[in-house]
Amino acid sequence: MNLPPKVTERAFQRLAQINADRDALPLRVAVSGGGCSGFQYDIRFDQPEDDDLILENEGQRVVVDPVSLPFLAGAVIDFSDELIGARFVIENPNATSSCGCGTSFSM
């Protein structure tokens, strides 16, 4: 059995800040082929689909489609705010390597 991804409190708090002045849209975290390492993360605001896994905390939602779910089993979705920039990041235990920017990976 694969564990679903986990979303940190910091990521949910950042979602709440972003959605404070608009209708709350879920953050979609998906995996697609491509990128410099074979797979790439697609992180965007999007409406949920009927078959999505929905991770929710205090009215904020992160959605993952069923095709991406096995690639994200046990992953941690977080928000990072560093000198190089602020962004949602994924710590993926399934990735055997990743590119320098952190948006693509291989398995």
C-alpha positions as CSV (number, residue, x, y, z in Angstrom):
1,M,0.0,0.0,0.0
2,N,1.4,3.4,-1.0
3,L,1.1,6.3,1.5
4,P,-0.5,9.4,0.1
5,P,1.6,12.6,-0.1
6,K,1.6,14.8,3.0
7,V,1.2,18.6,2.9
8,T,3.0,20.6,5.6
9,E,1.3,23.2,7.8
10,R,3.6,25.8,6.2
11,A,2.3,24.9,2.7
12,F,-1.3,25.2,3.8
13,Q,-0.6,28.5,5.5
14,R,0.9,29.9,2.3
15,L,-2.2,28.6,0.3
16,A,-4.4,30.5,2.8
17,Q,-2.4,33.7,2.2
18,I,-2.6,33.4,-1.5
19,N,-6.4,32.6,-1.5
20,A,-7.2,35.3,1.1
21,D,-8.2,37.9,-1.5
22,R,-10.0,35.6,-4.0
23,D,-12.1,32.5,-4.3
24,A,-10.0,29.7,-2.9
25,L,-8.7,27.5,-5.6
26,P,-7.0,24.2,-4.8
27,L,-3.3,23.7,-5.5
28,R,-2.9,20.9,-8.0
29,V,0.3,18.8,-7.7
30,A,0.9,16.6,-10.7
31,V,3.7,14.6,-12.4
32,S,4.2,14.5,-16.1
33,G,6.8,13.2,-18.5
34,G,9.6,15.5,-19.5
35,G,12.0,17.9,-17.8
36,C,15.7,17.4,-17.8
37,S,15.5,14.3,-15.5
38,G,12.6,12.3,-17.1
39,F,9.6,13.5,-15.0
40,Q,8.6,17.0,-14.0
41,Y,6.3,18.4,-11.4
42,D,3.3,20.5,-12.5
43,I,2.2,22.7,-9.6
44,R,-0.7,25.1,-10.4
45,F,-4.1,26.3,-9.1
46,D,-6.9,24.3,-10.6
47,Q,-10.4,23.0,-10.1
48,P,-10.6,19.5,-8.6
49,E,-11.7,16.6,-10.7
50,D,-14.0,13.8,-9.4
51,D,-11.2,11.2,-9.1
52,D,-8.6,13.5,-7.5
53,L,-7.2,12.8,-4.0
54,I,-8.1,15.9,-2.0
55,L,-5.8,16.8,1.0
56,E,-7.5,19.5,3.1
57,N,-6.7,21.7,6.1
58,E,-8.8,24.6,7.4
59,G,-10.6,25.1,4.0
60,Q,-7.4,24.9,1.9
61,R,-7.0,22.0,-0.5
62,V,-4.3,20.3,-2.4
63,V,-5.4,17.9,-5.2
64,V,-3.5,15.1,-6.8
65,D,-4.8,13.1,-9.9
66,P,-4.8,9.3,-9.8
67,V,-2.1,9.0,-12.5
68,S,0.4,11.2,-10.5
69,L,-0.4,9.6,-7.1
70,P,2.0,6.6,-7.4
71,F,4.9,9.0,-8.3
72,L,4.1,11.0,-5.2
73,A,3.6,8.2,-2.7
74,G,5.0,9.3,0.6
75,A,6.1,12.7,-0.7
76,V,6.0,15.8,1.4
77,I,4.6,19.0,-0.2
78,D,6.0,22.1,1.5
79,F,6.6,25.8,0.9
80,S,10.1,27.2,0.8
81,D,10.9,30.9,1.2
82,E,14.6,31.4,0.7
83,L,16.9,34.1,-0.9
84,I,16.7,32.3,-4.2
85,G,12.9,32.5,-4.2
86,A,9.7,31.4,-2.7
87,R,7.9,28.3,-4.1
88,F,6.1,25.1,-3.3
89,V,8.6,22.3,-3.1
90,I,8.3,18.5,-3.1
91,E,10.4,16.1,-1.1
92,N,9.9,12.9,-3.0
93,P,11.3,9.6,-1.5
94,N,10.6,7.9,-4.9
95,A,13.0,10.2,-6.8
96,T,16.5,8.6,-7.4
97,S,17.9,11.9,-8.8
98,S,16.6,15.4,-9.5
99,C,17.8,18.4,-11.4
100,G,19.3,21.5,-9.8
101,C,16.1,23.5,-10.0
102,G,14.1,20.8,-8.2
103,T,11.3,20.7,-10.7
104,S,12.2,17.5,-12.5
105,F,13.3,14.1,-11.3
106,S,14.0,10.5,-12.3
107,M,12.8,7.2,-10.7
